[in-house]
């Protein structure tokens, strides 16, 4: 089975598992949809991801990648707010700034690799981490900061571990041909 087909099957299985878990939690949660409405934001982000990756033409669609990432990441602070209290917005709001930064990071990784989105990403993610770190000293959401930093570290680590693909036709260990022109 091709790698792409395996990834699609795994994706479908994970989506089905998440729907089952949401259903089971919906039965246990007071308020039902009132607590799970951020899943609509997450599903909108997933829809935009699927639309972005299912089309062949990727040029000119940076905004779509940004929107998909922003919506998907923004669902996390929205879930936190609905399961705690909207009074916690004064502590959770950097999560939306973080979502903007991750959106720029996705544009950098899946776009043409221009440095401007990477710079914006570092600035916004860095600002959100600094703000969360300052809040975590005073509030009970210090664990959120730790988890965000852990996820970012894992993302950068895995990105650094991905090997660059060699051009087709030349093995990795083959010597590079020398110039015979005599010049």
Secondary structure, DSSP 8 states (H G I E B T S, - for coil): --HHHHHHHHHHHHHHHHHHHHHHHHHHSTTTHHHHTHHHHHHHHHHHHHHHHHSS--TT-HHHHHHHHHHHHHHHHHHHHHHS-GGGHHHHTHHHHHHHHHHHHHHHHHTT--HHHHHHHHHHHHHHHHHHHHHHHHSTTHHHHHHHHHHHHHHHHHHHHS-----TTS-TTS------S--
